[in-house]
């Protein structure tokens, strides 16, 4: 097996801060008093945050900005605190299998009469009978699981409001731009009018989060009903997002360059839960540009 190149995707915050930030993902189970739902796949959030810092640095963002940005990236899934794997999976695997939109802008494209920000309510009204037939109860907990995708901005805002006092105690200087970059994948329109650097950091988060997710074996099994992981498929998806004008060529190229240099080898292996196959190493090294 080839030897991975030295790790260069940094953790910029103190390790002592990571644990308390990760605890923000813990959520009391509404159906099982006394039980806490631990944040789903916290390691995904940490790996994504490290990748994002590496890419942001490569793109020339200041160290102070990148340090704050990495905290936002670590918390990018906070709107999914309380994700019930069984219930969430039942709802969204069915939706995917039936071609039902799973992101707000996709929903509005198919259902343009839905008022902005009311996609969760529209989904529950439209598919109530289908959900009941699948054994999904039409209660507030089901609505929360739908909100985690179609109403992500609203749910993230609630979670951040609850987290603000703890963030302040931890010495985290939160800024509005940090929330906006967290929303970019689902709501690119919310960054209209933002400074160019804010949008770029939103793009970096989308690129790194998706790149990690395509190598994440647990997410592939639980979340995407995927049979195997493929780095070429990951970059094909980033290219698709570039065509859709969600990602810029500059951001995609920065991810490629760092992947080619081996910056993400260790993190990708951790996401797989095993060493990368030789063919994947060869593929990553083949991304290197001449000159």
C-alpha positions in Angstrom: 0.0 0.0 0.0 1.4 3.4 -0.9 2.5 5.6 2.0 0.2 8.6 2.5 1.8 12.0 2.0 2.1 14.0 5.2 -1.2 15.4 6.5 -1.7 19.1 5.7 -5.3 19.7 6.5 -5.0 21.6 9.8 -7.0 21.8 12.9 -6.6 25.4 13.9 -8.7 25.6 17.0 -7.5 24.1 20.3 -8.5 20.5 20.9 -10.0 21.6 24.2 -12.5 23.6 22.1 -13.5 20.8 19.8 -15.3 18.7 22.4 -17.6 21.5 23.8 -18.4 22.6 20.2 -19.3 19.0 19.3 -21.6 18.8 22.3 -23.8 21.4 20.6 -24.9 18.6 18.3 -26.4 16.6 21.3 -30.2 16.8 21.4 -32.8 15.5 23.9 -34.9 12.7 22.4 -38.5 13.9 22.4 -39.9 10.4 22.3 -37.6 8.8 24.9 -37.3 11.0 28.0 -33.8 11.0 29.5 -32.1 9.9 26.3 -29.9 12.2 24.3 -29.4 11.8 20.5 -25.7 12.3 19.9 -24.8 14.4 16.8 -24.9 12.2 13.8 -21.4 11.5 12.3 -19.5 14.2 14.2 -16.3 13.0 12.7 -17.7 14.1 9.3 -18.0 17.6 10.6 -14.5 17.6 11.9 -12.9 16.3 8.8 -14.9 18.8 6.7 -13.7 21.6 8.9 -10.1 20.6 8.4 -10.4 20.3 4.7 -12.1 23.7 4.5 -9.3 25.4 6.4 -6.7 23.9 4.0 -8.6 25.1 0.9 -9.4 28.6 2.4 -5.7 29.0 3.2 -4.7 28.0 -0.3 -7.1 30.5 -1.7 -5.3 33.2 0.3 -7.8 34.0 3.1 -6.3 35.5 6.2 -5.4 33.3 9.1 -7.8 35.1 11.5 -10.6 34.6 9.1 -9.8 31.0 8.5 -9.8 30.3 12.2 -13.3 31.6 12.6 -14.4 30.0 9.4 -13.2 26.6 10.6 -15.6 26.9 13.6 -18.5 27.6 11.3 -17.5 24.6 9.2 -17.3 22.4 12.3 -20.9 23.4 13.1 -22.2 23.2 9.5 -24.6 20.4 10.3 -26.0 21.9 13.5 -29.4 22.3 11.9 -29.5 18.5 11.9 -29.0 18.1 15.6 -31.5 15.5 16.7 -31.4 13.6 13.4 -33.3 10.3 14.0 -31.4 7.9 11.8 -34.3 5.5 11.4 -37.1 8.1 10.8 -35.0 10.4 8.8 -33.8 7.5 6.6 -37.3 6.2 6.1 -38.6 9.6 4.9 -35.7 10.6 2.7 -34.8 7.3 1.2 -38.4 7.1 0.1 -38.3 10.6 -1.3 -35.1 10.0 -3.2 -36.5 6.7 -4.7 -39.5 8.6 -5.9 -37.7 11.6 -7.4 -39.1 14.0 -4.7 -37.0 17.1 -4.3 -34.9 17.1 -1.1 -33.5 20.6 -1.2 -35.5 23.9 -0.8 -34.5 25.3 -4.2 -35.3 22.0 -6.0 -38.6 21.9 -4.2 -39.5 25.4 -5.3 -38.5 24.6 -8.9 -41.0 21.7 -9.0 -43.6 23.5 -6.7 -43.3 27.2 -7.6 -46.5 28.1 -5.7 -44.9 27.1 -2.4 -44.2 30.3 -0.3 -40.6 30.8 0.3 -39.5 29.2 3.6 -42.6 27.0 3.8 -41.2 24.0 2.0 -41.5 21.7 5.1 -45.2 22.5 5.5 -45.8 22.0 1.7 -44.0 18.6 1.8 -46.0 17.3 4.8 -49.3 18.4 3.2 -48.5 17.0 -0.2 -47.3 13.6 1.0 -49.2 13.1 4.2 -51.0 9.9 3.0 -47.8 8.5 1.5 -46.0 8.9 4.7 -48.8 7.3 6.8 -48.7 4.3 4.4 -45.0 4.0 5.1 -45.7 4.0 8.8 -44.4 7.5 9.4 -46.5 9.3 12.1 -47.6 12.8 11.2 -46.3 14.5 14.3 -43.9 17.3 15.3 -40.9 14.9 15.4 -41.5 13.9 11.8 -41.8 17.5 10.9 -38.4 18.1 12.5 -36.9 15.4 10.3 -38.4 17.0 7.2 -37.2 20.5 8.4 -33.6 19.2 8.5 -33.6 19.2 4.8 -36.4 21.4 3.4 -36.4 23.9 6.2 -32.8 23.9 7.1 -32.3 27.7 7.4 -35.1 27.9 9.9 -33.9 25.0 12.0 -30.3 26.1 11.9 -31.4 29.6 13.1 -33.2 28.0 16.1 -30.2 25.8 17.0 -27.8 28.7 16.7 -30.0 30.9 18.9 -29.9 28.2 21.6 -26.1 27.8 21.2 -25.1 31.5 21.3 -24.7 31.7 25.1 -22.4 28.7 25.1 -20.5 30.0 22.2 -19.9 33.2 24.0 -18.8 31.4 27.1 -16.3 29.5 25.0 -14.9 32.7 23.6 -16.2 32.2 20.1 -16.8 35.5 18.3 -19.8 34.6 16.1 -20.5 36.8 13.1 -23.5 36.8 10.7 -21.3 35.8 7.7 -20.5 32.5 9.5 -24.2 31.5 9.4 -24.5 32.5 5.8 -21.7 30.3 4.6 -23.3 27.4 6.5 -26.5 27.9 4.5 -24.9 28.2 1.0 -25.6 24.6 -0.2 -29.3 24.8 0.4 -29.8 28.5 0.0 -27.2 30.0 -2.4 -29.6 33.0 -2.8 -29.0 34.0 0.8 -25.5 35.0 -0.2 -26.6 37.4 -2.9 -25.1 40.8 -2.1 -22.5 39.3 0.3 -18.9 40.1 -0.1 -17.1 37.9 -2.7 -15.0 36.3 0.0 -18.1 35.2 1.9 -19.5 33.5 -1.1 -16.2 31.9 -1.8 -16.0 30.4 1.7 -19.6 29.2 1.2 -18.4 27.4 -1.9 -15.4 25.9 -0.1 -17.7 24.5 2.5 -20.0 22.9 -0.1 -17.0 21.5 -2.0 -15.3 20.0 1.0 -18.5 18.7 2.7 -19.5 16.9 -0.5 -16.0 15.6 -1.2 -15.9 14.1 2.3 -19.4 12.8 2.1 -18.6 10.9 -1.1 -15.8 9.1 0.7 -17.8 8.6 4.0 -18.8 5.0 4.3 -21.2 5.5 7.2 -23.0 8.3 5.4 -23.0 6.4 2.2 -24.8 3.5 3.9 -27.1 5.4 6.2 -27.8 8.6 4.3 -27.3 8.0 0.6 -28.1 4.3 0.3 -24.8 4.0 -1.5 -23.1 0.7 -2.1 -19.5 2.0 -2.5 -17.4 5.1 -2.4 -15.7 6.6 -5.4 -13.4 9.6 -5.6 -13.9 10.0 -9.4 -17.7 10.2 -8.6 -16.9 12.8 -5.9 -15.1 15.1 -8.4 -17.8 14.4 -11.0 -20.3 15.8 -8.6 -18.1 18.9 -7.8 -17.9 19.4 -11.6 -21.7 19.2 -11.8 -22.0 21.9 -9.1 -19.5 24.0 -11.1 -21.7 23.7 -14.2 -24.7 24.8 -12.0 -22.7 27.8 -10.9 -22.8 26.7 -7.2 -19.0 26.3 -7.3 -16.4 28.4 -9.1 -13.5 26.8 -11.1 -11.1 28.4 -8.6 -12.6 26.6 -5.7 -12.8 23.2 -7.4 -9.3 23.5 -8.7 -8.0 24.3 -5.2 -9.7 21.1 -3.9 -8.1 19.1 -6.8 -4.7 20.6 -6.1 -4.7 19.8 -2.4 -6.1 16.3 -3.1 -3.4 15.7 -5.7 -0.7 16.8 -3.2 -2.0 14.3 -0.6 -3.4 16.9 1.8 -6.6 14.9 2.3 -5.2 11.3 2.2 -5.5 10.7 5.9 -8.9 12.2 6.2 -10.3 10.3 3.3 -9.0 7.0 4.8 -10.7 7.9 8.1 -13.9 8.6 6.2 -13.7 5.2 4.6 -12.8 3.5 7.8 -10.0 1.8 6.0 -6.9 2.5 4.0 -7.5 3.9 0.5 -7.2 1.3 -2.2 -4.1 1.6 -4.5 -6.3 2.7 -7.4 -7.7 5.6 -5.4 -4.1 6.7 -4.5 -3.2 6.6 -8.2 -6.3 8.6 -9.1 -5.6 11.3 -6.5 -2.0 11.6 -7.7 -3.1 11.8 -11.3 -5.0 15.1 -10.5 -1.7 16.9 -10.2 -1.3 19.6 -12.8 1.9 19.8 -14.9 4.1 22.8 -14.0 
